[in-house]
Amino acid sequence: LTTLKHQVLTKTEGTPFFMEEVVQTLVDEHVLQGERGNYCLSQEITDLRIPPTVQGLLAARIDRLTPAEKLLLQRLSVMGRTVPLALLRRVIAEPEEELYRLLSSLQQKAFLYAQSASPDIIYRFKHALTQDVAYNSVLIERRKALHLQTAQAIEQVFHDQLEDYYNVLAYHYSNGGHTQQAMNYLLRDLRATWLTSLDQSFPAE
């Protein structure tokens, strides 16, 4: 792998995340076989042909996903960098078994990882750039609809603790084209922040 390592280092100029994505691309294309830390070449490489930027490489990797995997990744990118499973279930109208299969596949392909967080599991994008590239691949009108759908789902799933989501709801309603709801939540968030600051400045004796 010595020659390949040199090519990867040269093409990526030593950027760690870019190097990781190049390796994952070679795994996806079955050029590299085996497991992390123990890969071997399945074919000789004379010239490493990859997009010149990590964004281009991510876009190419996303395009190689199955339609169902790509659609789920795009939906997740609109929902946020981290997405609780309870919210995901509310927004994604897929049978539970199929949803878990798609999530598992996206984890194996190093787009997402799962993180335990009481009382639920959270799915997180491996890198903010991955989310950005997936987000920008969604048509604007579709994006607006997903933002609105996410905001409404948050209101339903977390109705007992909405104060923790005022800022997030303002963001989703704003990008969903519902300015009034966005302003309402933004004002609530500002008021909650002000009250917290007031309590800290004048603690009860």
Steps between C-alpha positions, in 0.01 A plus 500: 500500500803731507441649153128548570573671832730744325235576234231557763727730699590698187143533368354606836796714611489318832147610602385226744127498415574513125735201539234305691245566225745391228561172682124449549445569128756233410321259735161586343647434155654170621849620412592442864385185674518384858442694820621831636862462603538192280410602144655355186480599134272293278641664186802704402463880501727702275319833537260592780210681331287682753316836510733787596300598810358306793156647419520357148609164638210496749252593225628211286470258793144616572406456135615137516255418782182311424198730443355407842832563680552832323146616579541417869839675518352811337208504744735464793715786370197733516405381848840587646853389582360278777158333481330310785350168395157600636494803269628295209219248542243780497630661181606198293204293383686172462428162666722472807697203364578683175594820684749315719644323195559832322651660810731202547613522137575874532703427812696224326576741216627756756245774442343476848564352839262414784547642847322388817331787680242452772220435437555450127756423230635795300624473142780742418667593172863396497604852399326834451618503136315173438178662620565815294556310176192282553292808593605689187396206283135544607278714276398826668125435506555149633734643761234748617244222534741288706586794728129554567441130555792488745372799699154348533650165602712667771184665641333160518788289629644750750184687601589461871838670460454747216707764682807292414414526129390864454811588298480184289130555431568861396766373258277233343192723472710779348649268238158343448361837391285559812640830626237568766552169680876552473471845663279365776755235596791740464333743742434214743865398478618857562265537796615168651865603454434839661322343799785254549752783486291697750489207742876464482555873557264518796498158667239434767637542851 
